[in-house]
């Protein structure tokens, strides 16, 4: 399973928490790639650096298997491997959401998305968000795209989308799901004590000697 995250360099904490939540809840290994525009074979950008780079997921997967794109301001509480079963069409989105939110999470059948080359994506005549590059669009369950602040509050979501702002921002610190997001952040940043982690290692004595000076 390949997951691509649209990274905004202005808030790296968002992508870090999303990445951690994906790995934390996955039943099998997942390859997560952050889409940094300077590292990619396109230069086209919109409101964010990943406005158009999101459509590179099939190309970056060598047009093989299933890949997933997610906006960075998301949190995954489900097993991303579950998304594989919903990859029925070339691209699959949460159709219950507003149309402009469809590209926020996309599940691609990569071998059916060979139109999405870097050249095609770079060409400004191709709108991309009109999905004219595919003959069919599949649907994901609504639990895989709960849009905080727009959808009716729920607690069974597999994917939370903090599209109004992640709870790291003071303006959004009390939004629905803020405590869930913050709990993942704290767990991601956490560690056991040095003594528990390294107290019996070959490195312990030299560290203790330095501290005793």
N, C-alpha and C positions, 0 to 999 in steps of 0.2 A: 504494500500500500504506500503510495506516495501522496503526501499532503504539501501543498504550496501555500505559504502565508504571504499575503500582501502587506509588506512592511512600510510603515511611515517612520522615517528616521527621526521625526520629532517626538515620538513616544515609543521607544524601544521596549518599555515595560509591557506594553500591550501584547506584542508578539511573543515575548518571553513567557508571559502567563498562559497565553493560548497554547504555545508549544508544550509547556509543562502539563497542562490539563489534558492534551491529546495523549501524551506519553503515559500519563498517570492512569488513564482509563482504558488504554488499548489492550486487547487480549493477546495480540501478537506484535512483533516489531513493526514500527512505522518509520518511514524515512520522511522527515520534515525538512523542507527547504524554504528559507526566507527569500523572497523575491526582492533583491536590491538592484535597482535599475542600472547602476554603473557596471554591474556584473553580467548584464543580459545583452542579447544581440539586437535590442531595439533601443531607441531613444525617445519614442513617443510617450508623452505623459499628459495627464489631464489635471484634475483637481488634486490628485495624489500621484506619487511615483508609480503606484501599482494600478492605476486606472485601466491601462491597457496591457500591462505585463501579465495580469491574471490569465489572459488567454494563451499564454505560452505554456501552460501546464502540459498539454498533450505533446508539444514539441520537446520539452525538457524531459519527458518520459519516453522519448524515442518512439512515440505513437504506439506504445505497448501497454497492455493492462488497463487498470483503472486508476485515475488520479483525481484528487480533490483540491479545489481552491477554496480558501477561506479568508475573509477580511480579518485584519489583526485584532479588531475590537470585539472579538468573540471569546467564548469560553465553552469548552466541550466537557460535558459530564457523561456522555455516552461512549460507546466503543466505536471508533471510526470505521472499524472493519465491518460494522453493520451496514455502512453506506454502500458497500460493494453489491449487496443484493438489490439495491434500487437503481443500479446503473443499467437501465433497460434501453434507454435512447442514447444517441451520441452525446448529449448533454442533459443533465437532470438538475432541476432547481426546485425550490419551495414555491410552488405556484400559488399557494394561499397568500403569500406576501404581496405587497405592492410591486408592480412590474419593475420599478427602478431598483428594487431590492433583490431581484432574481440573481444577478451576477455576484452577490455577496457570498454565496456558497454555491459551487457548481461541482457536480460529479461527472467526470468525463469518461466515456469509452474511447480511449485514446486512438485506437486504430480507425475509428469512424470520424475523426476530427482532423484529418490531414490537410484540410483547407487552411487550418490555423498555423501557417508558417510565419516566421519572423517578418518576411517580406509583406505578407498579407496584413499582418497586424500593424506594421509600420505605415502602411498606405492609408493616409487620412481620408481617402474616399470610402474606405470600408468603416462603417459605423460600429460594427461589432456588437454593440448593445441591442441592436435590432434582431440579433440571432439569425440574420439572413444566411449565415454560413452553415446552417444545419437544416435538415429537412424535418427534424423531429425533436421535440423538447419533452423530456420525461418529468415526472413530479416526485418530489421528496415528501415524506410525512411532515406535518406541521411541527412535530416535536423536534425536528432537526433544523428549525429556524424560528426560534422564539425571539421576536423583536421587542426588547424591553422598552416600555413607554408608549408602545403603539398597540401591541397585542394585549388581549385580556391577561392579567397576571396568572401565571401557572408555576408549579413547582416540579413538574415531571419532564421539563425540557431536557433534551439530549444536547442541545446547542443553544446558548444564550447569545444574543447579538446586542451589544451595548452601543447602538448606532448613535445615540444622543451624547455619548461620551462614556469612557470607562470610569469606574468608581474611584480611580486614582485622582481624578479631578474633584476639587471641593464642591463644584457645582452639581456633581452627580453622586456624591458620597452616600446619599440616602435613597438612591433609586432602588427599585425592586431588584433583588438579586445582588445588591452591593456586598452583602456579607458573604455570599457564596464566592464571588470574585476575590474578595479580600482574603478569604481563607486559603484559596489556592495560591495567592501571591505570598502569603506568610509561609505556607508550607514549602513553596519553591525556594524561598530565601533562607529557610531554616537549616540547622545543623545540630548534631549532638555536641556535647562538650569536647574540648581537645583531649581531655583525659580518657574519655570513653572511646574516642576514635583512634587515638595514637598512643595512649598510655602504655601499651604493651608492645609497641613496634620497636624496630631497631633504631628509630630516630629519637625516641623519647629521652634517652640519657643526655644527648647533646643539647637538646632544648632545655632540659631541666638544669643542666650545668650553666647555660647562658643566663637563665633566670636567677640563679643563685649568686651570680657575680655582683 
